[in-house]
Amino acid sequence: MKKLSIMTILCCLIFLFSNEAYAISNKPIHWGFKKSKNHEPASAGEEYDEILGKYGSFYIGDTTKKEIYLTFDNGYENGYTSKVLDVLKKREVPATFFVTGHYIESEPGLVKRMVKEGHIVGNHSWYHPDLTKESDEEIKEELESVRLKVEELTDQKGMNYLRPPRGIFSERVLQTSKDLGYTTVFWSLAFVDWKIDAQRGWRYSYENIMQQIHPGAIILLHTVSKDNAEGLDNAIVELQKQGYIFKSLDDLMLQKIIDNPDLISL
């Protein structure tokens, strides 16, 4: 039997260790789910539930409680965020704003206001790339740039929540962001609201929210939408009439840890 050379053995070991490093799948996943009807919980299906659960990620809260969570994606400003913040302040409703580097640099005053008025600023990456196409080091740079700039501008220290641009992710992205201290947060209620040249009036936003609302809903809205800015107050008032309570992602995360202490070690 022919003996293997030392060089051959070393090459095999390097190959094995390299494969081990990339054992986590980087297959792109585009977030999607079955929308809620008649206040029944939205569902992403067992496969997505299992993947998210492995990395402490989530898209929905406790579906036995009428608690809901407002989140906004802020890639750029279109003149409506101030009105959204006005409504949230008037109704004393907390929210999470996922911001990009462009948004931070172009609208530092609004980012400061978000934190000052008690909202959470989350990470939407610096350049809004498909994170599955970025290396681990590039992902770190994307996320750290946002965190550091927000810390420089505001009193918020640290950043706990990530929303991947366009909802594209992979298990590697979830693992890498988790290693950086982030919980990746998706959503269970959304509609086409980001097309600024195809706004349909405040009722479009209001009715989409009402049609899809369910206990534990994590609502995704975009502040570039005039429809959202004009329909938000009516939506909040009606949801509160229906018995829904608006809570923050920090409230949800705390409850998840209380219910499942193992999340701390995930």
Residue frames as qw, qx, qy, qz and C-alpha x, y, z in Angstrom:
[[0.000, 0.888, 0.459, 0.000, 0.00, 0.00, 0.00],
 [0.424, 0.504, -0.022, 0.752, 1.42, 3.35, -1.02],
 [0.373, -0.509, -0.445, 0.636, 2.24, 5.64, 1.91],
 [0.116, 0.929, 0.292, 0.197, 0.83, 9.15, 1.94],
 [0.481, 0.313, -0.209, 0.792, 3.40, 11.94, 1.98],
 [0.230, -0.441, -0.483, 0.721, 3.42, 14.49, 4.80],
 [0.094, 0.138, -0.196, -0.966, 2.42, 17.19, 2.30],
 [0.370, -0.263, -0.725, -0.518, -0.59, 15.14, 1.17],
 [0.393, -0.475, -0.730, 0.296, -1.70, 14.64, 4.77],
 [0.140, -0.351, -0.227, 0.897, -1.33, 18.35, 5.51],
 [0.209, -0.025, -0.437, -0.875, -3.38, 19.24, 2.43],
 [0.415, -0.386, -0.792, -0.227, -6.12, 16.84, 3.53],
 [0.331, -0.475, -0.584, 0.569, -6.18, 18.35, 7.02],
 [0.006, -0.218, 0.042, 0.975, -6.38, 21.89, 5.62],
 [0.313, -0.183, -0.639, -0.679, -9.25, 20.79, 3.37],
 [0.421, -0.456, -0.781, 0.069, -11.11, 19.21, 6.29],
 [0.245, -0.455, -0.408, 0.753, -10.68, 22.23, 8.56],
 [0.090, 0.079, -0.278, -0.953, -11.72, 24.57, 5.75],
 [0.383, -0.325, -0.725, -0.472, -14.89, 22.57, 5.19],
 [0.380, -0.478, -0.688, 0.391, -15.57, 22.62, 8.93],
 [0.117, -0.294, -0.153, 0.936, -15.34, 26.40, 8.93],
 [0.345, 0.122, -0.306, -0.879, -17.93, 26.64, 6.17],
 [0.024, -0.188, -0.982, 0.018, -20.14, 23.78, 7.36],
 [0.229, 0.554, 0.530, -0.599, -23.03, 26.15, 8.04],
 [0.443, 0.530, 0.625, 0.363, -25.16, 26.60, 4.95],
 [0.060, -0.407, 0.047, 0.910, -24.93, 29.88, 3.07],
 [0.124, 0.411, 0.777, 0.460, -27.83, 29.03, 0.77],
 [0.136, -0.086, 0.044, -0.986, -29.86, 32.25, 0.34],
 [0.042, -0.522, -0.844, 0.116, -33.32, 32.23, 1.89],
 [0.099, -0.312, -0.183, -0.927, -35.88, 34.90, 0.98],
 [0.131, 0.152, 0.730, -0.653, -38.14, 35.54, 3.94],
 [0.444, -0.158, -0.464, -0.750, -41.77, 34.70, 3.36],
 [0.140, 0.096, 0.853, -0.494, -44.80, 33.46, 5.28],
 [0.127, -0.517, -0.772, -0.347, -48.50, 32.69, 5.06],
 [0.099, -0.318, 0.123, -0.935, -50.35, 35.87, 5.96],
 [0.104, 0.226, 0.785, -0.567, -52.85, 36.06, 8.78],
 [0.329, -0.335, -0.500, -0.728, -56.58, 35.98, 8.18],
 [0.639, -0.574, -0.350, -0.374, -59.30, 36.53, 10.78],
 [0.360, -0.779, 0.392, -0.332, -56.72, 37.24, 13.49],
 [0.985, -0.116, 0.062, 0.116, -55.17, 33.77, 13.14],
 [0.438, -0.692, 0.389, 0.421, -51.35, 33.80, 13.52],
 [0.560, 0.699, -0.395, -0.204, -49.23, 34.16, 10.41],
 [0.881, -0.265, 0.381, 0.094, -47.03, 31.15, 9.72],
 [0.200, 0.740, -0.573, -0.292, -43.63, 30.72, 8.07],
 [0.908, 0.176, -0.346, -0.157, -43.83, 26.92, 8.23],
 [0.888, -0.440, 0.077, 0.108, -41.89, 24.27, 10.13],
 [0.794, 0.265, -0.005, 0.547, -38.70, 24.55, 8.07],
 [0.167, 0.686, -0.106, 0.701, -38.24, 28.28, 8.66],
 [0.625, -0.710, 0.041, -0.321, -39.37, 27.97, 12.28],
 [0.935, -0.239, 0.009, 0.260, -36.68, 25.36, 12.87],
 [0.616, 0.410, -0.046, 0.671, -33.93, 27.39, 11.16],
 [0.101, -0.752, 0.084, -0.646, -34.75, 30.57, 13.07],
 [0.780, -0.599, -0.016, -0.180, -35.05, 28.68, 16.33],
 [0.891, 0.017, -0.132, 0.434, -31.51, 27.31, 16.00],
 [0.459, 0.281, -0.097, 0.837, -30.08, 30.84, 16.08],
 [0.170, -0.493, -0.525, 0.673, -32.49, 32.55, 18.48],
 [0.073, -0.007, -0.317, -0.946, -34.13, 34.51, 15.67],
 [0.206, 0.481, 0.797, -0.303, -37.87, 35.17, 15.44],
 [0.013, -0.221, -0.468, -0.856, -40.66, 36.78, 13.39],
 [0.518, -0.527, -0.442, -0.509, -43.61, 36.58, 15.76],
 [0.178, -0.409, 0.592, -0.672, -44.41, 37.02, 19.43],
 [0.183, 0.118, 0.911, -0.349, -46.72, 35.12, 21.78],
 [0.263, -0.180, -0.605, -0.729, -49.78, 34.30, 19.71],
 [0.351, -0.522, -0.772, 0.089, -51.90, 33.74, 22.82],
 [0.225, -0.624, -0.325, 0.674, -51.60, 37.38, 23.87],
 [0.355, 0.846, 0.341, 0.204, -52.89, 40.49, 22.11],
 [0.362, -0.755, 0.216, 0.503, -49.45, 42.08, 22.17],
 [0.712, 0.618, 0.215, 0.256, -48.03, 43.53, 18.96],
 [0.542, -0.507, 0.200, 0.640, -44.77, 45.14, 17.88],
 [0.451, 0.884, 0.081, -0.090, -44.24, 48.02, 15.46],
 [0.607, -0.344, 0.383, 0.605, -41.07, 48.00, 13.38],
 [0.444, 0.869, 0.023, -0.219, -39.98, 50.31, 10.57],
 [0.768, 0.034, 0.286, 0.572, -37.28, 49.84, 7.94],
 [0.064, 0.955, 0.007, -0.291, -35.46, 53.09, 7.18],
 [0.773, 0.158, 0.290, 0.542, -33.24, 52.91, 4.12],
 [0.245, 0.196, 0.134, 0.940, -33.68, 56.54, 3.17],
 [0.082, 0.482, 0.502, -0.713, -35.88, 59.49, 4.13],
 [0.120, 0.422, 0.655, 0.615, -38.89, 60.62, 2.11],
 [0.125, -0.337, 0.020, -0.933, -40.25, 63.31, 4.41],
 [0.663, -0.418, -0.371, -0.498, -42.65, 61.22, 6.50],
 [0.606, -0.081, -0.684, 0.398, -40.66, 59.91, 9.48],
 [0.007, -0.133, 0.379, -0.916, -41.30, 63.04, 11.56],
 [0.619, -0.190, -0.147, -0.748, -45.05, 62.53, 11.17],
 [0.787, -0.111, -0.607, -0.029, -44.69, 58.87, 12.15],
 [0.414, 0.016, -0.601, 0.684, -42.73, 59.89, 15.24],
 [0.279, -0.209, 0.138, -0.927, -45.36, 62.50, 16.07],
 [0.765, -0.209, -0.357, -0.494, -48.07, 59.82, 16.02],
 [0.723, -0.061, -0.632, 0.272, -46.03, 57.41, 18.14],
 [0.183, 0.111, -0.470, 0.856, -45.37, 60.14, 20.70],
 [0.473, -0.219, -0.040, -0.853, -49.03, 61.21, 20.78],
 [0.861, -0.174, -0.305, -0.368, -50.23, 57.63, 21.30],
 [0.422, -0.632, 0.615, -0.211, -47.30, 56.63, 23.55],
 [0.977, 0.176, 0.096, -0.067, -46.45, 53.65, 21.34],
 [0.413, -0.622, 0.572, 0.340, -42.91, 52.21, 21.18],
 [0.832, 0.546, -0.019, -0.095, -41.27, 51.13, 17.93],
 [0.659, -0.370, 0.446, 0.480, -38.03, 49.83, 16.49],
 [0.481, 0.834, -0.115, -0.242, -36.44, 51.60, 13.53],
 [0.831, -0.079, 0.374, 0.405, -34.00, 49.53, 11.47],
 [0.192, 0.933, -0.110, -0.285, -31.62, 52.03, 9.86],
 [0.846, 0.341, 0.070, 0.404, -28.94, 51.93, 7.17],
 [0.536, -0.277, 0.025, 0.797, -25.71, 53.88, 6.99],
 [0.136, 0.400, 0.391, 0.817, -27.20, 56.19, 4.37],
 [0.363, -0.764, -0.452, -0.284, -30.09, 57.02, 6.69],
 [0.619, -0.598, -0.213, 0.462, -27.81, 57.73, 9.64],
 [0.451, -0.111, 0.170, 0.869, -25.58, 60.03, 7.62],
 [0.012, 0.411, 0.442, 0.797, -28.40, 61.89, 5.86],
 [0.474, -0.639, -0.283, -0.536, -30.81, 62.15, 8.82],
 [0.408, 0.083, -0.699, 0.582, -28.83, 62.24, 12.09],
 [0.283, -0.193, 0.276, -0.898, -31.47, 64.46, 13.68],
 [0.792, -0.128, -0.248, -0.543, -34.21, 61.89, 13.14],
 [0.729, 0.036, -0.650, 0.209, -32.04, 59.09, 14.49],
 [0.139, 0.158, -0.557, 0.804, -31.37, 61.18, 17.61],
 [0.526, -0.176, 0.068, -0.829, -35.08, 61.84, 17.97],
 [0.795, -0.072, -0.551, -0.243, -35.92, 58.12, 17.73],
 [0.577, -0.026, -0.667, 0.470, -33.69, 57.32, 20.70],
 [0.033, -0.160, 0.351, -0.922, -34.62, 60.44, 22.67],
 [0.621, -0.136, -0.039, -0.771, -38.31, 59.53, 22.44],
 [0.628, -0.264, 0.645, -0.346, -37.72, 56.02, 23.73],
 [0.900, 0.363, -0.057, -0.236, -37.59, 53.96, 20.56],
 [0.749, -0.304, 0.498, 0.314, -35.06, 51.29, 19.65],
 [0.435, 0.736, -0.388, -0.343, -32.71, 51.79, 16.72],
 [0.884, -0.070, 0.455, 0.078, -31.86, 48.49, 15.06],
 [0.235, -0.497, 0.620, 0.559, -29.37, 47.48, 12.40],
 [0.761, 0.552, 0.265, -0.216, -30.32, 47.28, 8.72],
 [0.785, 0.072, 0.263, 0.556, -26.64, 47.20, 7.58],
 [0.197, -0.574, 0.112, 0.787, -24.55, 50.09, 6.28],
 [0.106, 0.306, -0.541, -0.776, -24.88, 49.67, 2.49],
 [0.739, 0.237, 0.279, -0.566, -28.03, 47.46, 2.38],
 [0.304, 0.405, -0.789, -0.348, -26.36, 44.52, 0.58],
 [0.923, -0.083, -0.291, -0.239, -27.42, 40.92, 0.22],
 [0.417, -0.708, 0.542, -0.177, -25.59, 39.65, 3.31],
 [0.941, -0.010, 0.337, 0.032, -25.31, 36.12, 1.92],
 [0.724, 0.611, -0.017, 0.320, -22.87, 37.54, -0.66],
 [0.049, -0.862, 0.377, -0.334, -20.69, 39.18, 1.99],
 [0.599, 0.158, -0.704, 0.347, -17.86, 37.43, 3.84],
 [0.574, -0.603, -0.500, 0.239, -18.04, 37.09, 7.62],
 [0.423, -0.273, -0.107, 0.857, -15.61, 39.99, 7.95],
 [0.023, -0.261, -0.361, -0.895, -17.65, 42.14, 5.55],
 [0.454, -0.627, -0.577, -0.259, -20.83, 41.40, 7.52],
 [0.551, -0.509, -0.366, 0.551, -19.04, 42.45, 10.68],
 [0.256, -0.067, 0.101, 0.959, -17.95, 45.71, 9.05],
 [0.205, -0.465, -0.530, -0.679, -21.48, 46.39, 7.75],
 [0.541, -0.656, -0.520, -0.080, -23.04, 45.92, 11.18],
 [0.568, -0.415, -0.263, 0.660, -20.34, 47.49, 13.32],
 [0.200, 0.194, 0.191, 0.941, -20.34, 50.65, 11.21],
 [0.357, -0.601, -0.435, -0.567, -24.03, 51.18, 11.95],
 [0.662, -0.582, -0.432, 0.193, -23.71, 50.40, 15.66],
 [0.533, -0.219, -0.135, 0.806, -20.75, 52.70, 16.21],
 [0.052, 0.318, 0.248, 0.914, -22.33, 55.60, 14.31],
 [0.478, -0.645, -0.454, -0.387, -25.58, 55.31, 16.28],
 [0.673, -0.504, -0.340, 0.421, -23.62, 55.21, 19.54],
 [0.397, 0.015, 0.022, 0.917, -21.72, 58.30, 18.44],
 [0.134, -0.413, -0.335, -0.836, -24.95, 60.19, 17.67],
 [0.618, -0.522, -0.267, -0.523, -27.25, 59.05, 20.47],
 [0.407, -0.524, 0.592, -0.457, -27.47, 57.80, 24.04],
 [0.975, 0.023, 0.007, -0.223, -28.19, 54.26, 22.83],
 [0.125, -0.633, 0.763, 0.026, -25.30, 52.05, 23.81],
 [0.350, -0.042, 0.934, 0.062, -25.09, 48.76, 22.00],
 [0.584, 0.248, -0.294, -0.715, -27.36, 47.39, 19.30],
 [0.493, -0.129, 0.824, -0.247, -29.26, 44.16, 19.74],
 [0.677, 0.436, 0.555, -0.209, -31.48, 43.63, 16.72],
 [0.100, -0.315, 0.635, 0.698, -30.75, 43.03, 13.04],
 [0.701, 0.512, 0.390, -0.306, -33.08, 42.98, 10.06],
 [0.524, -0.099, 0.607, 0.590, -31.35, 41.64, 6.93],
 [0.237, 0.423, -0.238, -0.841, -31.79, 43.85, 3.86],
 [0.572, 0.172, -0.493, -0.633, -34.68, 42.70, 1.66],
 [0.841, -0.210, 0.309, -0.392, -35.25, 39.80, 4.04],
 [0.829, 0.388, -0.402, 0.031, -32.48, 37.75, 2.41],
 [0.423, -0.673, 0.566, -0.218, -30.46, 35.59, 4.77],
 [0.754, 0.197, -0.626, -0.018, -28.81, 32.22, 5.29],
 [0.828, -0.503, -0.221, 0.111, -27.87, 30.09, 8.25],
 [0.657, 0.075, -0.141, 0.736, -24.34, 31.49, 7.99],
 [0.006, -0.557, -0.042, -0.829, -25.69, 35.04, 8.15],
 [0.662, -0.643, -0.193, -0.335, -27.77, 34.16, 11.22],
 [0.860, -0.297, -0.192, 0.369, -24.77, 32.55, 12.91],
 [0.503, 0.266, -0.071, 0.819, -22.37, 35.35, 12.04],
 [0.194, -0.622, -0.062, -0.756, -24.72, 38.08, 13.25],
 [0.781, -0.568, -0.224, -0.128, -25.47, 36.09, 16.41],
 [0.786, -0.092, -0.195, 0.579, -21.75, 35.85, 17.11],
 [0.238, 0.365, -0.033, 0.899, -21.68, 39.65, 16.88],
 [0.008, -0.204, -0.621, 0.757, -24.40, 39.91, 19.52],
 [0.395, 0.074, -0.193, -0.895, -27.45, 40.36, 17.30],
 [0.442, 0.311, 0.811, -0.225, -30.88, 38.77, 17.34],
 [0.033, -0.014, -0.602, -0.798, -32.25, 38.68, 13.81],
 [0.333, 0.421, 0.600, -0.593, -35.85, 39.87, 13.67],
 [0.053, 0.218, 0.725, 0.651, -38.17, 39.23, 10.74],
 [0.360, 0.079, 0.168, -0.914, -41.91, 40.02, 10.59],
 [0.205, 0.281, 0.937, -0.028, -45.36, 38.46, 10.41],
 [0.284, 0.811, 0.477, -0.185, -47.31, 41.36, 8.91],
 [0.212, -0.423, 0.350, 0.808, -46.29, 43.32, 5.82],
 [0.565, 0.680, 0.467, -0.018, -47.58, 44.58, 2.49],
 [0.545, 0.329, 0.246, 0.731, -46.26, 46.48, -0.52],
 [0.168, -0.925, -0.286, 0.184, -45.84, 49.95, 0.98],
 [0.516, -0.511, 0.227, 0.648, -42.39, 51.02, -0.22],
 [0.424, 0.382, 0.517, 0.638, -43.24, 52.04, -3.79],
 [0.095, -0.485, -0.253, 0.832, -43.27, 55.82, -3.42],
 [0.201, 0.170, -0.415, -0.871, -44.70, 56.35, -6.92],
 [0.448, -0.236, -0.760, -0.409, -47.63, 54.01, -6.24],
 [0.052, 0.092, 0.681, -0.725, -49.15, 55.27, -3.00],
 [0.195, -0.396, -0.790, -0.426, -52.89, 54.62, -2.73],
 [0.404, -0.600, -0.074, -0.686, -54.11, 56.68, 0.22],
 [0.221, -0.435, 0.686, -0.540, -54.22, 56.16, 3.98],
 [0.853, -0.056, 0.204, -0.478, -56.97, 53.54, 3.81],
 [0.804, 0.373, -0.463, -0.012, -54.67, 51.19, 1.88],
 [0.249, 0.397, -0.730, 0.497, -52.23, 51.08, 4.78],
 [0.485, -0.223, 0.467, -0.705, -54.95, 51.00, 7.44],
 [0.892, 0.088, -0.018, -0.443, -56.91, 48.19, 5.79],
 [0.709, 0.361, -0.595, 0.115, -53.83, 46.03, 5.16],
 [0.021, 0.343, -0.727, 0.594, -52.88, 46.27, 8.82],
 [0.632, -0.091, 0.363, -0.679, -56.42, 45.48, 9.96],
 [0.881, 0.220, -0.251, -0.335, -56.77, 42.53, 7.58],
 [0.716, 0.308, -0.588, 0.217, -53.53, 40.90, 8.69],
 [0.202, -0.593, 0.521, -0.580, -53.37, 41.76, 12.39],
 [0.846, -0.218, -0.482, -0.072, -53.08, 38.90, 14.87],
 [0.639, -0.753, 0.153, -0.020, -51.88, 38.37, 18.45],
 [0.747, -0.378, 0.355, 0.416, -48.09, 38.49, 18.62],
 [0.639, 0.698, 0.205, 0.251, -47.72, 40.29, 15.28],
 [0.428, -0.478, 0.205, 0.739, -44.42, 41.90, 14.40],
 [0.455, 0.825, 0.325, -0.085, -45.47, 44.59, 11.95],
 [0.515, -0.139, 0.327, 0.780, -43.11, 45.79, 9.21],
 [0.291, 0.905, 0.300, -0.080, -43.77, 49.25, 7.77],
 [0.582, 0.160, 0.134, 0.786, -41.63, 51.63, 5.71],
 [0.109, -0.717, -0.289, 0.624, -41.49, 55.30, 6.61],
 [0.114, -0.133, 0.480, 0.859, -41.03, 56.30, 2.96],
 [0.042, -0.461, -0.821, -0.334, -44.75, 55.60, 2.59],
 [0.224, -0.205, 0.035, -0.952, -47.15, 58.53, 2.70],
 [0.677, -0.312, -0.517, -0.421, -49.96, 55.99, 3.15],
 [0.654, -0.240, -0.612, 0.374, -48.35, 54.70, 6.35],
 [0.196, 0.033, -0.305, 0.931, -47.71, 58.16, 7.76],
 [0.382, -0.177, -0.105, -0.901, -51.33, 59.19, 7.17],
 [0.751, -0.236, -0.481, -0.386, -52.94, 55.90, 8.21],
 [0.455, 0.124, -0.754, 0.458, -50.87, 55.06, 11.29],
 [0.208, -0.141, 0.468, -0.847, -52.85, 57.07, 13.85],
 [0.750, -0.033, -0.107, -0.652, -56.16, 55.55, 12.81],
 [0.760, 0.113, -0.640, -0.014, -54.63, 52.07, 12.83],
 [0.248, 0.167, -0.717, 0.629, -53.20, 52.49, 16.33],
 [0.429, -0.107, 0.301, -0.845, -56.50, 53.83, 17.72],
 [0.824, 0.026, -0.268, -0.498, -58.53, 50.99, 16.19],
 [0.661, 0.155, -0.711, 0.185, -56.09, 48.29, 17.29],
 [0.031, 0.150, -0.655, 0.740, -56.16, 49.59, 20.85],
 [0.636, -0.061, 0.080, -0.765, -59.98, 49.55, 20.72],
 [0.855, 0.089, -0.450, -0.240, -59.72, 45.88, 19.74],
 [0.822, -0.554, 0.119, -0.053, -57.65, 45.22, 22.85],
 [0.831, 0.300, -0.151, 0.443, -54.20, 45.08, 21.29],
 [0.451, -0.852, 0.107, 0.244, -51.26, 46.37, 23.33],
 [0.600, 0.720, -0.255, 0.237, -48.17, 47.80, 21.64],
 [0.739, -0.607, 0.196, 0.217, -44.90, 46.62, 23.14],
 [0.176, 0.826, -0.504, -0.182, -41.21, 46.97, 22.26],
 [0.809, 0.304, -0.502, 0.025, -38.87, 44.28, 20.98],
 [0.106, 0.418, -0.721, 0.542, -37.04, 44.51, 24.31],
 [0.656, -0.157, 0.391, -0.626, -40.27, 43.48, 26.05],
 [0.922, 0.221, -0.170, -0.269, -40.62, 40.55, 23.68],
 [0.569, 0.454, -0.635, 0.259, -37.00, 39.48, 24.07],
 [0.204, -0.380, 0.662, -0.613, -37.25, 39.60, 27.86],
 [0.811, -0.032, 0.251, -0.528, -40.37, 37.46, 27.82],
 [0.853, 0.348, -0.380, -0.087, -38.71, 34.95, 25.48],
 [0.313, 0.452, -0.718, 0.428, -35.76, 34.64, 27.88],
 [0.479, -0.253, 0.542, -0.642, -38.08, 34.21, 30.87],
 [0.899, 0.137, 0.069, -0.411, -40.01, 31.51, 29.01],
 [0.953, 0.224, -0.073, 0.190, -36.85, 29.83, 27.69],
 [0.404, -0.844, 0.291, 0.199, -33.66, 30.61, 29.69],
 [0.787, -0.029, 0.454, 0.417, -31.67, 28.46, 27.25],
 [0.459, 0.839, 0.184, 0.228, -31.87, 31.37, 24.77],
 [0.259, -0.924, 0.262, 0.104, -29.15, 33.08, 26.77],
 [0.567, -0.431, 0.637, 0.294, -26.68, 30.36, 25.80],
 [0.752, 0.540, 0.373, 0.063, -27.76, 30.10, 22.15]]
